[in-house]
């Protein structure tokens, strides 16, 4: 049986506290900025996707995706 390696986003000096809400939001925004700059399917953006998926609750991501589709997302993408 193959070993499964679990990883999460690396430590980021911009988010020194244990509350990772802002870290989650920032990684989500970074991912979508990367896609906007490099295009859908850019492999360079996958690390940001992995980070926000490991940090953010699924409900938040669903809500943010909905907001982006409706043009009401509060972040700077």
C-alpha positions as CSV (number, residue, x, y, z in Angstrom):
1,X,0.0,0.0,0.0
2,X,1.4,3.4,-0.9
3,X,2.1,6.0,1.8
4,X,-0.1,9.1,1.8
5,X,1.8,12.3,2.6
6,X,-0.4,15.0,4.1
7,X,0.8,18.6,3.8
8,X,-0.6,22.0,4.6
9,X,0.4,25.6,3.7
10,X,3.9,26.5,5.0
11,X,4.2,29.0,7.8
12,X,3.9,32.6,6.7
13,X,5.4,35.4,8.7
14,X,2.5,37.7,7.7
15,X,0.2,35.5,9.9
16,X,1.9,34.8,13.2
17,X,-1.2,34.1,15.3
18,X,-3.1,30.9,15.5
19,X,-6.2,32.4,13.8
20,X,-5.7,31.5,10.2
21,X,-8.7,33.3,8.8
22,X,-6.7,36.0,7.1
23,X,-4.1,33.5,5.9
24,X,-6.9,31.5,4.2
25,X,-8.4,34.6,2.6
26,X,-5.1,35.8,1.3
27,X,-4.2,32.4,-0.2
28,X,-7.6,32.3,-1.9
29,X,-7.0,35.8,-3.4
30,X,-3.5,34.9,-4.5
31,X,-4.7,31.8,-6.3
32,X,-7.3,33.8,-8.3
33,X,-4.9,36.6,-9.0
34,X,-2.4,34.0,-10.3
35,X,-5.1,32.5,-12.6
36,X,-6.0,36.0,-13.9
37,X,-2.4,36.8,-14.7
38,X,-1.3,33.4,-16.1
39,X,-4.6,31.9,-17.4
40,X,-6.7,29.0,-16.3
41,X,-4.8,25.8,-15.9
42,X,-1.4,27.5,-15.1
43,X,0.6,25.0,-13.1
44,X,2.4,27.8,-11.2
45,X,-1.0,28.6,-9.5
46,X,-1.6,25.1,-8.2
47,X,0.5,25.7,-5.0
48,X,-1.9,28.5,-4.0
49,X,-4.9,26.3,-4.7
50,X,-3.4,23.6,-2.4
51,X,-2.7,26.2,0.3
52,X,-6.2,27.7,0.4
53,X,-7.9,24.3,0.1
54,X,-6.0,23.1,3.2
55,X,-6.7,26.3,5.2
56,X,-10.2,27.4,4.2
57,X,-13.5,25.8,5.2
58,X,-15.4,24.5,2.2
59,X,-18.4,26.7,3.0
60,X,-16.3,29.8,2.7
61,X,-14.8,28.8,-0.6
62,X,-18.3,28.0,-2.0
63,X,-19.6,31.4,-0.8
64,X,-16.5,33.3,-2.3
65,X,-16.9,31.4,-5.6
66,X,-20.5,32.5,-5.7
67,X,-19.6,36.1,-4.9
68,X,-16.9,36.1,-7.7
69,X,-19.5,34.8,-10.2
70,X,-21.9,37.6,-9.1
71,X,-19.3,40.3,-9.1
72,X,-19.7,41.0,-5.4
73,X,-16.5,39.4,-4.0
74,X,-15.0,41.8,-1.5
75,X,-11.3,41.0,-2.2
76,X,-8.9,42.6,-4.7
77,X,-8.7,40.0,-7.5
